Amino acid sequence: MKFAHLVMRNLFRNKRRTLLTMLSVAVALFLFATLRSVNTTLRAAAQVGSESRLIIASAMSIVFPLPRSYLGRIQAAPNVKATTWANWFGGIYQDRKNFFPQFAIDAETYLPMYPEIILPPDQKQAFLAERTAAIVGERLIKRFGWKLGQTVTLSGTIFPGDWSFTIRGIYRAGSPAVDESTMLFHYAYLDERSGRQAEPGWFVIRLDDPSRAADVASTIDAQFKNSSAPTKTGTERAFQAGFISMFGNVGFLVRAIGSAVLFAILLVAANSMMMSARERIGEVAVLKTVGFTDGLLFGLVLAEAGIITIVGGLLGIFGAKVLFAASHFNAGGFLQGFTVAWSTVGFGVAIALLLGLVSGAVPALQAARLSVVQALRRVA
């Protein structure tokens, strides 16, 4: 603390350069926090799900439907307590940028399968009683400003045409496995209007004994192994991971971009510190003359670099956390539960400190090793 005033005076010798360097570090750490949070959110999404529920999807890809005739054989499998199914609709609301998931469900069996979908009893009855009814999550209601009883029209992609739905229920999520940015509507409506062309995208089963999950999955898949539509049965977590894999190797891409951004900012910070050090060669000589040791000068220069990167890093990291928490960002439903975790905050602060140490190391060493005679000769 004895030399804090000297460090601050040197920091604000060139206010514009110091401020711009801090802002550069802040932007870099903001991007780092955002990119890393994409990874952590996707990994978290792949870890949610009930242990007693299994998903039966096509062995070829989750984009291929399964025959409805499979239902009876699935229900007859050992330890299967309940069965339901759903289908991806893929409609567009007004504009493609307004993406959100829509699923056609067998409502009578789907809602009991997912007690995490919390819906008022009167709204549930209204939904079940009307074929063109839909229920939507609270986030979707807030996003578009919809209301109960409102009619929403989607343009079909997989199933062409204009499809109108009346909002009869607003649900909230009772667990991370449920997305509050989703629309659910009756499979019967889809099946009827498509001319009986719709098939289940996947089946969901509940087991009476979760410890039998592996055996049940093997039994079901063996039944359809040699059929035209073989199945792949797994846990909800595996099914979520299958959806995530459709994004490609997001983790590698995010890490590559983040590393490039941090390396670029390291060069910016190092260049700023080198310029500052070159401007003060004469002052360093004077300080050494009046008794400042090499170690003390090394620490003072390093402290300047550390303050710039740490302050900038804190602005970027906490700015990202506050911004995404306040805006409830979820990338249109793709990144449900998106948040900047505290582990990311801690990692970002550590990176900011490392940036300060690395960017300040070279000018700090130069200041410590500089001889008084050489320094005075260079400024003479």
C-alpha positions as CSV (number, residue, x, y, z in Angstrom):
1,M,0.0,0.0,0.0
2,K,3.0,2.3,0.5
3,F,3.5,2.8,-3.2
4,A,-0.2,2.6,-4.3
5,H,-0.3,6.3,-5.1
6,L,2.7,6.0,-7.4
7,V,1.1,3.0,-9.2
8,M,-2.1,4.9,-9.7
9,R,-0.3,8.0,-11.0
10,N,1.5,5.9,-13.6
11,L,-1.7,4.1,-14.6
12,F,-3.5,7.4,-15.4
13,R,-0.5,9.1,-17.0
14,N,-2.2,8.3,-20.3
15,K,-5.9,8.0,-19.3
16,R,-7.1,7.1,-22.8
17,R,-4.7,4.3,-23.3
18,T,-5.4,2.8,-19.9
19,L,-9.2,3.1,-20.4
20,L,-9.1,1.5,-23.9
21,T,-6.9,-1.4,-22.6
22,M,-9.3,-2.0,-19.7
23,L,-12.3,-2.0,-22.1
24,S,-10.5,-4.4,-24.5
25,V,-9.9,-6.8,-21.6
26,A,-13.5,-6.4,-20.5
27,V,-14.8,-7.2,-24.0
28,A,-12.6,-10.2,-24.2
29,L,-13.6,-11.6,-20.8
30,F,-17.3,-10.9,-21.7
31,L,-16.9,-13.0,-24.8
32,F,-15.1,-15.7,-22.9
33,A,-17.8,-15.9,-20.2
34,T,-20.5,-16.0,-22.9
35,L,-18.7,-18.7,-25.0
36,R,-17.9,-20.8,-22.0
37,S,-21.4,-20.6,-20.7
38,V,-22.7,-22.0,-24.0
39,N,-20.6,-25.1,-23.2
40,T,-21.6,-25.4,-19.6
41,T,-25.3,-24.9,-20.5
42,L,-25.2,-27.6,-23.2
43,R,-23.4,-30.0,-20.8
44,A,-25.9,-29.3,-18.1
45,A,-28.8,-29.9,-20.5
46,A,-27.4,-33.4,-21.3
47,Q,-27.4,-34.3,-17.6
48,V,-31.1,-33.7,-16.8
49,G,-33.8,-36.3,-16.9
50,S,-35.7,-38.8,-14.8
51,E,-34.0,-42.2,-14.1
52,S,-37.4,-43.9,-14.4
53,R,-38.1,-42.7,-18.0
54,L,-36.6,-44.0,-21.2
55,I,-36.8,-42.5,-24.7
56,I,-37.3,-44.8,-27.7
57,A,-36.1,-43.1,-30.9
58,S,-35.0,-44.2,-34.4
59,A,-31.6,-45.9,-34.4
60,M,-30.7,-44.0,-37.6
61,S,-31.3,-40.5,-36.3
62,I,-33.8,-38.7,-34.0
63,V,-35.1,-36.9,-37.2
64,F,-36.6,-40.2,-38.5
65,P,-40.1,-41.1,-37.1
66,L,-41.2,-44.4,-35.8
67,P,-44.4,-46.4,-36.8
68,R,-47.3,-46.0,-34.4
69,S,-47.8,-49.7,-34.6
70,Y,-44.8,-50.1,-32.3
71,L,-46.9,-48.8,-29.4
72,G,-48.5,-52.1,-28.5
73,R,-45.3,-54.1,-28.4
74,I,-43.6,-51.4,-26.4
75,Q,-46.4,-51.4,-23.8
76,A,-46.1,-55.2,-23.5
77,A,-42.4,-55.1,-22.7
78,P,-41.5,-56.1,-19.1
79,N,-41.4,-53.4,-16.4
80,V,-43.0,-50.8,-18.6
81,K,-45.5,-49.0,-16.4
82,A,-46.7,-46.2,-18.8
83,T,-46.2,-45.1,-22.4
84,T,-46.6,-42.0,-24.4
85,W,-45.2,-40.4,-27.5
86,A,-44.5,-37.0,-29.1
87,N,-43.5,-35.5,-32.4
88,W,-41.4,-32.5,-33.5
89,F,-43.6,-30.0,-35.4
90,G,-41.1,-27.3,-36.6
91,G,-43.5,-24.5,-37.3
92,I,-42.6,-20.8,-37.8
93,Y,-44.2,-18.0,-36.0
94,Q,-44.3,-14.8,-38.2
95,D,-40.5,-15.0,-38.9
96,R,-37.8,-17.6,-38.8
97,K,-35.9,-15.7,-36.1
98,N,-38.8,-16.3,-33.8
99,F,-37.8,-19.9,-33.3
100,F,-39.2,-22.0,-30.4
101,P,-39.8,-25.7,-30.0
102,Q,-43.3,-27.1,-30.7
103,F,-44.3,-30.7,-29.9
104,A,-47.4,-32.6,-30.8
105,I,-48.2,-34.9,-27.9
106,D,-50.7,-37.5,-26.9
107,A,-52.0,-35.3,-24.1
108,E,-53.9,-37.9,-22.1
109,T,-50.7,-39.9,-21.5
110,Y,-48.0,-37.3,-21.9
111,L,-49.0,-34.9,-19.1
112,P,-49.1,-37.7,-16.5
113,M,-45.7,-38.9,-17.7
114,Y,-44.3,-35.4,-17.0
115,P,-45.6,-34.2,-13.6
116,E,-42.8,-31.5,-13.8
117,I,-45.2,-29.7,-16.3
118,I,-47.1,-27.7,-13.7
119,L,-50.5,-26.6,-15.1
120,P,-53.5,-25.2,-13.2
121,P,-56.3,-27.9,-13.2
122,D,-58.9,-25.7,-15.0
123,Q,-56.4,-24.9,-17.7
124,K,-55.5,-28.6,-18.0
125,Q,-59.2,-29.5,-18.5
126,A,-59.6,-26.7,-21.1
127,F,-56.6,-28.0,-23.0
128,L,-57.8,-31.6,-23.0
129,A,-61.3,-30.7,-24.1
130,E,-60.3,-28.8,-27.3
131,R,-58.5,-30.5,-30.2
132,T,-56.9,-27.3,-31.5
133,A,-55.8,-26.1,-28.0
134,A,-52.2,-25.7,-26.9
135,I,-50.3,-25.0,-23.7
136,V,-47.2,-22.9,-23.7
137,G,-44.4,-22.2,-21.1
138,E,-44.2,-19.0,-19.1
139,R,-41.1,-17.8,-20.9
140,L,-42.8,-18.1,-24.3
141,I,-45.8,-16.1,-22.9
142,K,-43.4,-13.3,-21.7
143,R,-41.4,-13.4,-24.9
144,F,-44.3,-12.8,-27.3
145,G,-46.8,-11.2,-25.0
146,W,-49.4,-13.9,-25.6
147,K,-52.5,-14.4,-23.4
148,L,-54.9,-17.2,-22.5
149,G,-57.5,-17.7,-25.2
150,Q,-55.3,-16.1,-27.9
151,T,-55.1,-17.8,-31.3
152,V,-51.6,-18.3,-32.6
153,T,-50.9,-19.3,-36.2
154,L,-47.7,-21.2,-37.2
155,S,-46.5,-21.8,-40.7
156,G,-45.7,-25.5,-41.0
157,T,-42.3,-26.7,-42.5
158,I,-42.4,-30.4,-42.0
159,F,-46.2,-30.3,-42.3
160,P,-47.0,-27.5,-44.7
161,G,-49.8,-25.0,-44.3
162,D,-51.0,-22.5,-41.7
163,W,-51.8,-24.1,-38.4
164,S,-53.9,-22.3,-35.8
165,F,-53.8,-23.0,-32.1
166,T,-55.7,-21.5,-29.2
167,I,-53.7,-21.0,-26.0
168,R,-55.6,-22.8,-23.2
169,G,-52.9,-23.2,-20.6
170,I,-49.7,-21.6,-19.4
171,Y,-47.4,-24.0,-17.6
172,R,-44.3,-23.6,-15.5
173,A,-41.4,-26.0,-15.1
174,G,-41.0,-28.1,-11.9
175,S,-37.5,-29.3,-12.9
176,P,-34.7,-28.4,-15.4
177,A,-35.9,-31.3,-17.6
178,V,-38.8,-29.1,-18.7
179,D,-38.4,-26.2,-21.1
180,E,-40.6,-23.2,-20.4
181,S,-40.1,-21.9,-24.0
182,T,-42.1,-24.7,-25.6
183,M,-45.5,-25.1,-27.1
184,L,-47.4,-28.4,-26.7
185,F,-50.5,-29.3,-28.7
186,H,-52.6,-32.4,-29.5
187,Y,-51.0,-35.1,-31.7
188,A,-54.6,-36.0,-32.8
189,Y,-54.9,-32.5,-34.4
190,L,-51.6,-33.0,-36.3
191,D,-52.5,-36.5,-37.4
192,E,-56.0,-35.5,-38.6
193,R,-54.9,-32.4,-40.6
194,S,-51.9,-34.1,-42.1
195,G,-54.1,-36.9,-43.6
196,R,-52.8,-39.5,-41.2
197,Q,-49.2,-38.8,-42.3
198,A,-47.8,-38.0,-38.9
199,E,-45.9,-40.7,-37.0
200,P,-44.4,-40.5,-33.5
201,G,-41.0,-38.9,-33.4
202,W,-40.2,-40.8,-30.2
203,F,-41.9,-42.9,-27.5
204,V,-41.4,-42.3,-23.8
205,I,-41.8,-45.1,-21.3
206,R,-41.9,-45.1,-17.5
207,L,-40.5,-48.1,-15.7
208,D,-41.7,-49.6,-12.4
209,D,-38.1,-50.4,-11.5
210,P,-35.4,-47.9,-12.7
211,S,-32.7,-50.5,-12.0
212,R,-34.0,-52.6,-14.9
213,A,-33.5,-49.8,-17.4
214,A,-30.6,-51.4,-19.3
215,D,-32.5,-54.8,-19.6
216,V,-35.7,-53.1,-20.8
217,A,-33.8,-51.0,-23.4
218,S,-32.1,-54.1,-24.8
219,T,-35.4,-56.0,-24.9
220,I,-37.2,-53.3,-26.8
221,D,-34.4,-52.7,-29.3
222,A,-34.1,-56.4,-30.0
223,Q,-37.8,-56.5,-31.0
224,F,-37.3,-54.0,-33.8
225,K,-33.6,-54.8,-34.7
226,N,-34.4,-56.4,-38.1
227,S,-37.4,-54.1,-39.0
228,S,-37.4,-51.2,-41.4
229,A,-37.3,-48.8,-38.5
230,P,-34.9,-50.1,-35.8
231,T,-34.9,-48.3,-32.5
232,K,-32.4,-47.0,-30.0
233,T,-33.6,-46.9,-26.4
234,G,-31.8,-44.9,-23.8
235,T,-32.2,-42.6,-20.9
236,E,-33.5,-39.0,-21.1
237,R,-29.9,-37.8,-20.6
238,A,-28.8,-39.8,-23.7
239,F,-31.7,-38.4,-25.7
240,Q,-30.8,-34.8,-24.7
241,A,-27.2,-35.5,-25.7
242,G,-28.5,-36.7,-29.1
243,F,-30.2,-33.3,-29.6
244,I,-27.0,-31.5,-28.6
245,S,-24.8,-33.6,-31.0
246,M,-26.9,-32.1,-33.8
247,F,-25.1,-28.8,-33.2
248,G,-21.8,-30.5,-34.1
249,N,-18.6,-30.1,-32.1
250,V,-19.7,-26.9,-30.4
251,G,-17.2,-27.4,-27.5
252,F,-14.2,-27.3,-29.8
253,L,-15.4,-24.4,-31.8
254,V,-16.2,-22.4,-28.6
255,R,-12.8,-23.1,-27.1
256,A,-11.0,-22.2,-30.3
257,I,-12.7,-18.9,-30.6
258,G,-12.3,-18.1,-26.9
259,S,-8.6,-18.9,-27.1
260,A,-8.1,-16.7,-30.1
261,V,-9.8,-13.8,-28.4
262,L,-7.8,-14.1,-25.2
263,F,-4.5,-14.4,-27.2
264,A,-5.3,-11.2,-29.1
265,I,-6.1,-9.3,-25.9
266,L,-2.9,-10.6,-24.4
267,L,-1.0,-9.0,-27.3
268,V,-3.0,-5.7,-26.8
269,A,-2.3,-5.6,-23.1
270,A,1.4,-6.5,-23.5
271,N,1.8,-3.8,-26.2
272,S,0.2,-1.2,-23.9
273,M,2.5,-2.0,-21.1
274,M,5.6,-2.0,-23.3
275,M,4.7,1.5,-24.6
276,S,4.1,2.7,-21.0
277,A,7.5,1.3,-20.0
278,R,9.4,2.9,-22.9
279,E,7.9,6.3,-22.0
280,R,9.3,6.1,-18.5
281,I,12.9,5.0,-19.0
282,G,14.2,8.2,-17.5
283,E,11.9,8.0,-14.5
284,V,13.1,4.4,-13.9
285,A,16.7,5.6,-13.9
286,V,15.8,8.4,-11.4
287,L,14.0,5.9,-9.1
288,K,17.0,3.6,-9.1
289,T,19.2,6.5,-8.3
290,V,17.2,7.4,-5.2
291,G,17.2,3.8,-3.9
292,F,14.4,1.8,-5.6
293,T,15.5,-1.8,-5.9
294,D,15.2,-4.0,-9.0
295,G,12.6,-6.2,-7.2
296,L,10.5,-3.1,-6.2
297,L,10.5,-1.7,-9.7
298,F,9.6,-5.2,-11.0
299,G,6.6,-5.3,-8.6
300,L,5.4,-1.8,-9.4
301,V,5.3,-2.4,-13.2
302,L,3.6,-5.8,-12.7
303,A,1.0,-4.2,-10.4
304,E,0.1,-1.7,-13.1
305,A,-0.5,-4.5,-15.6
306,G,-2.4,-6.6,-13.0
307,I,-4.8,-3.7,-12.1
308,I,-5.6,-3.0,-15.8
309,T,-6.4,-6.6,-16.6
310,I,-8.2,-7.5,-13.3
311,V,-10.4,-4.4,-13.4
312,G,-11.2,-5.0,-17.1
313,G,-11.8,-8.7,-16.4
314,L,-14.1,-8.0,-13.5
315,L,-16.1,-5.6,-15.7
316,G,-16.5,-8.2,-18.5
317,I,-17.2,-11.2,-16.3
318,F,-19.7,-9.7,-13.9
319,G,-21.2,-7.7,-16.8
320,A,-21.9,-10.9,-18.6
321,K,-23.4,-12.5,-15.5
322,V,-25.7,-9.6,-14.7
323,L,-26.8,-9.0,-18.3
324,F,-27.7,-12.6,-19.0
325,A,-29.4,-13.1,-15.6
326,A,-31.5,-10.0,-16.2
327,S,-32.4,-10.7,-19.8
328,H,-33.2,-14.4,-19.3
329,F,-31.3,-15.2,-22.5
330,N,-31.8,-18.7,-24.0
331,A,-31.0,-18.3,-27.7
332,G,-34.6,-18.8,-28.7
333,G,-35.0,-22.0,-26.7
334,F,-31.7,-23.7,-27.9
335,L,-29.9,-22.8,-24.7
336,Q,-32.6,-23.3,-22.0
337,G,-31.4,-22.3,-18.5
338,F,-28.5,-20.3,-20.0
339,T,-26.5,-18.7,-17.2
340,V,-22.9,-17.6,-16.4
341,A,-22.0,-20.0,-13.6
342,W,-19.9,-19.0,-10.7
343,S,-17.2,-21.4,-11.8
344,T,-17.0,-19.4,-15.0
345,V,-16.7,-16.2,-13.0
346,G,-13.8,-17.7,-11.0
347,F,-12.1,-19.0,-14.1
348,G,-12.5,-15.6,-15.8
349,V,-10.9,-13.8,-12.8
350,A,-8.0,-16.2,-12.9
351,I,-7.5,-15.6,-16.6
352,A,-7.6,-11.8,-16.0
353,L,-4.9,-12.2,-13.4
354,L,-2.8,-14.4,-15.7
355,L,-3.2,-11.9,-18.5
356,G,-1.8,-9.2,-16.2
357,L,1.2,-11.3,-15.1
358,V,2.1,-12.3,-18.6
359,S,1.5,-8.9,-20.3
360,G,3.5,-7.2,-17.5
361,A,6.3,-9.6,-17.2
362,V,8.5,-8.4,-20.0
363,P,8.3,-4.6,-19.3
364,A,8.7,-5.4,-15.6
365,L,11.9,-7.4,-16.3
366,Q,13.2,-4.6,-18.5
367,A,12.6,-2.0,-15.8
368,A,14.3,-4.2,-13.2
369,R,17.4,-4.9,-15.3
370,L,17.8,-1.5,-16.8
371,S,21.1,0.2,-15.7
372,V,21.0,3.8,-14.7
373,V,23.8,4.8,-17.1
374,Q,22.1,3.1,-20.1
375,A,18.8,4.7,-19.2
376,L,20.2,8.2,-18.9
377,R,22.2,7.8,-22.2
378,R,18.9,6.8,-24.0
379,V,17.0,9.8,-22.8
380,A,19.9,12.3,-23.2
